[in-house]
């Protein structure tokens, strides 16, 4: 004779399996952010330009890492740059500097391979909507050498077409 397991046992097991992963996936709840500074995202400007950043560092900018790519099709300044992050400074809840070394460039001359770049990243929150009064934005600056220390302040707003940046400061 077969013994039937009551339906409540499998349902209870299913509920427990579903609840455990849900509790573990909430990484951005209050006070439980990353233990490192990070700047992520891609933004397409009206220029037209596109900046993608995946940068991180220990609190205060130590041990920076990550990558970036930047493409511009502005008349007189077309560029296609790729590089490694050399500095990160999250200096406000919504703003950060990301510096890098250009490792690949389709542009002759300056800025080129081995030169430096700084991006001022502005994250105005969610949703990232180009129609808001102050949307996410970025500004870029070129240098003969890659920066090893990022600046400590600044603000910049410029209209963009689409995309989103996320700036997160390490949670103590």
N, C-alpha and C positions, 0 to 999 in steps of 0.2 A: 504494500500500500504506500502510495506517495504522500509525503508530508508537505503541505503547502505553507510557505512563509507568509505571514500576514503582510498585506500591502503597506502597512505603516512602517515596517522596518526598512524596505528599500527606499521609500520616500524620505525617511529620516536620514539615511545614508547619503542620498542625493543632495539634500539641503545642506548637510555638513560639508560636503565636497565643494559645493558652490560658495558657501560663506567664507571659508578659509582663504581662497585666493583673492576674493574681493577685499578683504581687510588688508592683505599684504600689498595690494597694488596702489593704495592711496599715498603716493610719495609726496604730494604737494599740500598736504593738510597743514594747518597752522603749526608752526614751530618744527616741522619735520622736513624741511627743505634739504638741499644737498649740503655736503660738508666741504664744498669747494665753490669758487666763483665760476659762473658759466655764462656764455653768450652764444645763443644759437639762432639760426633763422636765415631766411632768404627774403630779399626785398627787391622789387622791380620798380625803378623810378621812371618818371616821364622823360628822362634825358635822351634816349633810353639807356639806362644802365641797370645792371643786376649785381647784387652783392650777396654772397652766401658765406656765412661764418659759422664755424663750429669750434669755439674756443673755451678753454678752461684754465684755471690756476688754483693753487692753494689760496686760502684767505690772505688778503694783502698783496696778491700778485706773484707770490713765489711759485716756482716750477710751472711756468706757462706751457701750454701745448695746444694742439689743434691745427686746423687748416682753414684756408679761405680761398675763394675765387671771386674775381671781379671782372665784369665785362661791360665795356662802354662802347656805344655806337654814336657818340656825339660827334658832330661834324668838327673835324680838326683835332679830335682827341679820341681816336678809336683804340681800344686796348682790350687785351684778354690776358689776365694775370692769374697765376696760381701760386700759393705759397704756404709756408708754415708759420704758425703764430709764435711770436717772440716775446710778447708782453700782453697782459690783461690787467685792467683796473676797473672794477665795478665801483664807482664812486658815488652813486646815488641809487635809490631803488629802481629807477627807470633809465639809467644812463651808464655807459661803459666805454672805455677805450680798448681797442684791440689793435696791436701792432704786429707786423709780420715782415718776413724776408721773402722777396719775390724769387721763386724757384723756377718758374716757367713764364715766358712772356712772348706773345706774338707781335710785340711792338719793338721796332728798332730804336736804339738810343735810350733816353731816360724817360720814364722809369723802366728798368729792365732787370734782367737776372742779377741777383745780388743786392739790388737796391732795397730800400725799406718803404713801408707804407703804414699809415695810421688811419684807423676808421673810428669815428665818433658814432656810437650806436645809441639810438633813442628808442625805448620801448614804452609806448603810451598805454599799454594794457590790452585787454581783450574786450570785444573782438577787434582785431586789426582791420580797421575800416578806413579806406582812403577818403571817405567823405566826412570823417570827423574833423573837428577844428584843428587838432594837433595829432596827425597820424604818426606811426612809427617812421623813423627816418635815419639817414646816415650821411656823414660827410667824410671825404677822403683827402689825405695829405700824403705827399711823396717826399722821400728823403734819400740822400745818397747812400746812407747806411741803415740797416735794420735797427729799429729802436729796441733797447733792452729794458727800458723803464717807460711806462705809459704816463701821460699827463694825469692830472688830478681833478680836472673840472672841465666844464664846457656845456653848451647846449646848442642844438641845431634842429630846425624843423624845415622840411621841404616836402612838397607834395609827392606822392608816389602812386604807382598804378595798382600794385597788388603785393601781397606777401606779409610776413610777420617776423619780428624779432622777439626773443625772450631773453631778458637780462635777469639773472638770479645771483644774489649775493649769498655767500656761505652762511649757513645757520650755525650760530655758536653752540 
